[in-house]
Amino acid sequence: MNTKFSEYFRENFFPDESDLNVFLNSLSKNLTKTLRVNTNKISVPDLKKRLEKQNYILKPTFQPNVFYVDRTADFDEYERRLGFTLEHLLGYFYIQELGASSSVHYLSEGKIDKSEYLILDMASSPGWKTTQLSEHYPNSFIVANEFDRNRTAQLICNVERMGSDNIWICNYNWQFIGRLTETFDRVLLDAPCSGEWIGFKSIEALKFWNLKNVKKIADLQKKLFESWLNSLKVWWEMLYSTCTMNKLENEWVVAWILEKHPDSFEIVFEKRFWPHVDETWGFFVCRIRKLKPIDYKFTDKEELPNRGIERLSKSEQKTFEDFLTYSGADVSDHEIFRYSNEVLAVKKSDALKEVSKRLYFFRLWKKIGKIDKNSFEPSYYFGRDFEMPKLEKYQIDSQEELDRYLRWMEIWIEVPKWLKRIVYDDIVIWIWDVGENGTIKNYFPKIWMRK
Ligand SMILES: C[S@@+](CC[C@H](N)C(=O)[O-])C[C@H]1O[C@@H](n2cnc3c(N)ncnc32)[C@H](O)[C@@H]1O
């Protein structure tokens, strides 16, 4: 054990030796797996029923849409891995740790709020909380910012699997976001942190813990916090969270900002999760309400917006419309854009028009296909999320056939007839060009399968 780590927690939290030991021992214990129901796609009772058929039992937590996952006695790990179930692939749930899912829970006061807000998720990849925001605020628009371009692939992948259709993804640093003075109704800052919860994976990992690193990361958190506070409208609320337990990255960051901008906000709610008490990761959440504008100094370094989305050209528009006629898909409540050769559909909104003047997005859900002048190739998401009544259905009607399909084995079907909707249990799970040889195959991204 890293003595600097244990000494810090003794001095600041657990002067009593036995309390300290209970805390330290809890770091290497396994936590019960939890999942979050994607209420945009399925109700809690329906998901429970579907998973029970596969020998999973969902037990309540303090959050209405998050459940502990238990298994029946005859559960066969090989047969039915949670991350390999059809329900996981269809984005009906997200395997998410309980403490980590509390940020959005506390921001939304545990409710599904149907108002139309403009929300900023300041540090969003890999998108656990972004997709959760989409569930708690289904009619809002969520600007998901991730400054590290390399991490956006994971974010996009999760947004696509969950089918969250109100998320706009962009790629800026905090200096740029800070310029969006009083723009957002809600802000989530799930800050980069020293990640003490890593101790759960390996106590060894804590050997790198030291106060110098913690202070360095706390300095970054202060900058992010300040720029994010500036971007929030007065009287609106935001939530700061980290997956660390020390005070420097949590209470002290909040206190530092309040000292720099006196009376600019009030703390509405604050909680630290302890592994040995709450049986979660070590986690910290603080919800605040902004009370007045802050005197925010823009840094000189302004990032130029990166290249964003465009409209389809006339010939591409014609090609796309031909496909709509062929499939019967109705996209009239969406606007259609292009990013590179990808076609993206986004719900129509005035908020998007306004924000697009100041931010460039490189991904607006949903990616509905690829286009060039002469051809449009629909993506899986197009078939999954929009009705295509003119396309024939192919019904997978046995669990065995579904299992073959989910294990990437080919299924032969009798009447090859080009594009079909592959259906199981009345759910369109894929659209697939059957082709001459009459086979269908699973093309779910393998990254969606979670062990
Ligand atoms: C704790 S993770 C966010 C997890 C995410 N909210 C989720 O729930 O999936 C912190 C994020 O902060 C981003 N980050 C790191 N350094 C940053 C910086 N200097 N400015 C802005 N974001 C940064 C990281 O790329 C990372 O995506």
PDBQT file of the ligand as one rigid body, heavy atoms in Angstrom, charges set to zero:
ROOT
HETATM    1  C1  LIG A 501     -13.993  11.462 -16.048  1.00  0.00    +0.000 C 
HETATM    2  S1  LIG A 501     -13.790  11.553 -17.752  1.00  0.00    +0.000 S 
HETATM    3  C2  LIG A 501     -15.396  11.857 -18.318  1.00  0.00    +0.000 C 
HETATM    4  C3  LIG A 501     -16.275  10.652 -18.308  1.00  0.00    +0.000 C 
HETATM    5  C4  LIG A 501     -17.599  10.895 -18.988  1.00  0.00    +0.000 C 
HETATM    6  N1  LIG A 501     -18.268  12.063 -18.441  1.00  0.00    +0.000 N 
HETATM    7  C5  LIG A 501     -18.518   9.701 -18.899  1.00  0.00    +0.000 C 
HETATM    8  O1  LIG A 501     -19.394   9.693 -18.034  1.00  0.00    +0.000 OA
HETATM    9  O2  LIG A 501     -18.380   8.785 -19.698  1.00  0.00    +0.000 OA
HETATM   10  C6  LIG A 501     -13.025  13.102 -17.939  1.00  0.00    +0.000 C 
HETATM   11  C7  LIG A 501     -12.948  13.649 -19.348  1.00  0.00    +0.000 C 
HETATM   12  O3  LIG A 501     -12.226  14.884 -19.297  1.00  0.00    +0.000 OA
HETATM   13  C8  LIG A 501     -11.487  15.026 -20.475  1.00  0.00    +0.000 C 
HETATM   14  N2  LIG A 501     -10.360  15.944 -20.269  1.00  0.00    +0.000 N 
HETATM   15  C9  LIG A 501      -9.118  15.630 -19.863  1.00  0.00    +0.000 A 
HETATM   16  N3  LIG A 501      -8.335  16.733 -19.855  1.00  0.00    +0.000 NA
HETATM   17  C10 LIG A 501      -9.113  17.757 -20.277  1.00  0.00    +0.000 A 
HETATM   18  C11 LIG A 501      -8.879  19.140 -20.532  1.00  0.00    +0.000 A 
HETATM   19  N4  LIG A 501      -7.669  19.675 -20.363  1.00  0.00    +0.000 N 
HETATM   20  N5  LIG A 501      -9.908  19.883 -20.970  1.00  0.00    +0.000 NA
HETATM   21  C12 LIG A 501     -11.128  19.335 -21.174  1.00  0.00    +0.000 A 
HETATM   22  N6  LIG A 501     -11.405  18.038 -20.964  1.00  0.00    +0.000 NA
HETATM   23  C13 LIG A 501     -10.405  17.259 -20.528  1.00  0.00    +0.000 A 
HETATM   24  C14 LIG A 501     -11.027  13.619 -20.784  1.00  0.00    +0.000 C 
HETATM   25  O4  LIG A 501     -10.721  13.480 -22.153  1.00  0.00    +0.000 OA
HETATM   26  C15 LIG A 501     -12.215  12.778 -20.337  1.00  0.00    +0.000 C 
HETATM   27  O5  LIG A 501     -13.049  12.499 -21.420  1.00  0.00    +0.000 OA
ENDROOT
TORSDOF 0
